[in-house]
Amino acid sequence: MEISPLQKERLKYQPKLPGMLKNGISDICVREGEATQSVADQEKIRSLFPNTYGKKEITFQKGANTSAPKKQVVGVILSGGQAPGGHNVISGLYDALKATNRENVLLGFKGGPSGLVDDDCVEFDDAFIDAYRNTGGFDIIGSGRTKIETPEQFKAATETAKKHGLTAVVIIGGDDSNTNAAVLAEYFAANHVGVQVIGCPKTIDGDLKNDDIECSFGFDTATKTYSELIGNIERDANSAKKYWHFVKVMGRSASHVALECALETQPNVCLIGEEVAEKKMSLSQIADQIADSVEARSKTEGNFGVVIIPEGIVEFVPEFGTLIREISEMLAGSKTEEFNALPDWAAKKEFIRKGLTAESYKVFDILPEAIQKQLFLERDPHGNVQVSLIESEKLFAELVKNKLDERKKAGTYKGSFKTQFHFFGYEGRCAFPSNFDADYCYSLGYNAFMLIQYGFNGYLSKVSNLSRPADEWVAGGMPITKMMNIERRNGEDKPVIRKALVELDGKPFKYFEAHRAEWAVKTCYTYPGAIQYYGPSDVCDLTTRTLALEKG
Amino acid sequence: MEISPLQKERLKYQPKLPGMLKNGISDICVREGEATQSVADQEKIRSLFPNTYGKKEITFQKGANTSAPKKQVVGVILSGGQAPGGHNVISGLYDALKATNRENVLLGFKGGPSGLVDDDCVEFDDAFIDAYRNTGGFDIIGSGRTKIETPEQFKAATETAKKHGLTAVVIIGGDDSNTNAAVLAEYFAANHVGVQVIGCPKTIDGDLKNDDIECSFGFDTATKTYSELIGNIERDANSAKKYWHFVKVMGRSASHVALECALETQPNVCLIGEEVAEKKMSLSQIADQIADSVEARSKTEGNFGVVIIPEGIVEFVPEFGTLIREISEMLAGSKTEEFNALPDWAAKKEFIRKGLTAESYKVFDILPEAIQKQLFLERDPHGNVQVSLIESEKLFAELVKNKLDERKKAGTYKGSFKTQFHFFGYEGRCAFPSNFDADYCYSLGYNAFMLIQYGFNGYLSKVSNLSRPADEWVAGGMPITKMMNIERRNGEDKPVIRKALVELDGKPFKYFEAHRAEWAVKTCYTYPGAIQYYGPSDVCDLTTRTLALEKG
């Protein structure tokens, strides 16, 4: 078996384009919009991006193509974590580039931005692209997390660009990668290298968005895949009536993924990091919230349920953040060695008790021992706690168990509490893109080429009105600097794209908030099932609930 | 959102029936086949089942329905673990029952066989059934694992049957449940209760099959769901080129699930329990086999890969089985208390060293400490090691790491070995049944009613020729005793259905064996993608590779 039957069929799928891009290359013109400002710190951002700041938003529309005829040699880079649809950005880009001029060239730089620095690339042709249409993964050229930031790297990138006669680079990435795209765009402009840079908004986390960028690609497919699995688990829980399933979902910081999965599957509990932070909830309060659901359900529905936990949750719990900071300070410098030399865990715990404030020690003390040890034993090379390794699904299950034991003693709870754990991340980042992501990504790539062809630099490819059918989508571009502000990173002020967190007054959260009390007690599970690429449009062209609520 | 868009559409799906059942109830007659023998221990089985042993296989065919008109009151029971399609067995049964006579009644006994003993049931009507057509889960009436074996239970079941005027019971279950169906059929016959018992072959494990029963239902959907996820992980591994993913798949004993997933996704390594047992492989040999793949790939493809591990693997490793037995003997009686009273792990390890044979201690000694402790600290109420709790995916990863460390020292291996772990089980047991399982289950249920109507007792509903289009499927029945033999259970000889293990000279394993050397070194991943219920028949009506290889 060389390729699977589905892959064979998907290669034939023709992604839908926004209506305004469907008339053929010769019939696409630009409508200019307002000049833009960065989302904050305008003067600082302007001073850092003198050549690319304050540009106008633009929209494409039907009309005579007035772009200058010019042979384009474009490089494309996949940057950061995988997201479904990356291959379609490249195929859309390729198709527009070749439709404009068969002599145009598309180079794929391998293994992320380092491919540009190290000049490691491949030239695409029809057969190459055709083998990757509508498939998941970033395996077409690989991805990487290198940032182009040192003078040597800029110089090397410039040399690569000159060597190949590059006219533009398209960077497909998340907030960090597009921040880097903006920096590179400014560098090329300031140094008259003659290379434009265009970004494409990618991340399954869903945290790269604003009023212009309605969602990042990959979010749709990844959340549909996780929701398929959560729905299956819910149905299992409701059939066996035996377990509480704790499901952790990927998404390093913002809780968009968890929220979308909750809207799709209506679990008993879903934690939202942004709410935990806003309400300054303690671990104990969160555990009580879950235990309330367990207790209520034990009296009516049975001893089963489903809890969704966002991967980044613990960083949003204020007291936990304080604990982490105190631990880092406590073990600074030679203290780590002193700590490591202690003979056993009892001695270490005593060291910890003395080193932490009484408040933080109280937090530390309620943690399960396995998590306590994780905080001290599994640290990164810089001595930092590796928060992402903390098994928060087990942490909360343990804390809930303790709460239930107390309630059992108090006589309010008589149920049983057996748990199962799941973590979904890698399961969804490389799925075949949903029709939505296949269409959206193809459009982003196609549109990226139009931005190049019209000479724009430092822009993000933008396709909006996404809650409507593709024919009504609006294509255009937004200066990347519009999303930027200044943030403190490793002790330095840096211009970065501001991450979009879950808005507690936004419609998706409001919908969740209005329903969760009922979901916590009753069994209101919905079972989305596997992503469908064919069949009734209601099923196979569906977008996310988040997008439908925000823009629908 | 009450139900998901996919569920809404799936409720409308009309499952396909075998051609011979499609002509309408009045046009189905019986063709008798050969009298049957049990697979082994014929005399013993015959003596235990004097009223139901040795019956003929039967096939349905087109012809005048000669069954006696009789009002049927049928009870149906879901028994054991969830498998996709259970609801369709019930809807097929209901449709045939009502098509024969609108006065017929179908009762659903709740929560497994205990529903019959405790008389806990519901009467189905059209609206009830319509809400569950083509959906996953067993939530329509729940399931359970009670066995009906004591005189009191038989008596209670008989009383329930008499109270409702039951004419037949359909038990939907795996090998244990169908063994129980055979016992119940014999009991009802011997005691002239006048209730027939029909079984339906269910289990995602795929180990309930023989020459007649080509596969159990649920295996298709569950393995497709796991293969979707494994394919996505493979694509992620091949994009990021950073991790070795160890994926454990459900399936308590036989390795059919792992093998099918391997055929679907072509991973670098897949362990097959039956081969490990046959070749008497040691843990060290298995670890070396995986390490060989890691080492070879590090030199050509990169430091990434995918390994599939069947849940039941450790029980197939002879030296591990011996170790488990020795541990149980060592801790028999008061020894457990003595062991538990030891002050620390070092003292306990010394106790273990003295208690085990030198050979078993060697095996124990190479285990990671976490697994060593699991063997001693997490025991069931009877003091047995809970083998299913052993995290075999982590065990093998750790053993491989040790092998690679040795090879690094020897200078043959220079790669890096970073791991990710996954366990897929609950993710697939309640998925929406694939078209295959939806059709197969509906046919099994429809056919079960024809067996009832024609007066058969102690039969398994049988639909075969499954690798062909549904129109060519063959429907009939097989006496359950044909699958039985005598096995030792808890110190007693018991008549049970013989589990079908992976046959090492069968075509699925042979295909795997012929290709795995290449898969181990090269990147030959295939990406099956999500189950499709619509679209090209090549994609949405596909059955398993196992079935295609065995029967195609």
Interface residues (C-beta under 8 A of the other chain):
Chain A: M1 E2 I3 S4 P5 L6 Q7 K8 E9 R10 G81 Q82 T135 G136 G137 F138 D139 G142 S143 T225 E228 L229 G231 N232 I233 R235 D236 N238 S239 A240 K241 H245 E264 Q266 Q420 H422 Y426 E427 G428 R429 C430 A431 F432 T526 Y527 P528 G529 A530 I531 Q532 Y533 Y534 G535 P536 D538 V539 C540 L542 R545
Chain B: M1 E2 I3 S4 P5 L6 Q7 K8 E9 R10 G81 Q82 T135 G136 G137 F138 D139 G142 S143 T225 E228 L229 G231 N232 I233 R235 D236 N238 S239 A240 K241 H245 E264 Q266 Q420 H422 Y426 E427 G428 R429 C430 A431 F432 T526 Y527 P528 G529 A530 I531 Q532 Y533 Y534 G535 P536 D538 V539 C540 L542
